[in-house]
Amino acid sequence: MPEPTPEAWAQIRHDYENTDRPLAHICAEHEVTIPTVRYRMKRWEWTRRKPFVPRHQPPPVPAMQPENAALTPLPACGER
């Protein structure tokens, strides 16, 4: 496979950062391998599509609380 031109790399970067197209489709269109694009993404510091998730475990998610949970009294037994 020949090395893509600088213009092709610009298009690959645009397609990756600004579209939802799968990386495999972008690579196939430009005749580059996925590992090559991933290497360039890291080396050239492209904007990631999704935030990084740690390898060991995802970050904790804060518990969802209703806005007025403390202000709404619970009904007594038998009341509606």
Secondary structure, 3 states (H helix, E strand, C coil): CCCCCHHHHHHHHHHHHHCCCCHHHHHHHHCCCHHHHHHHHHHCCCCCCCCCCCCCCCCCCCCCCCCCCCCCCCCCCCCC
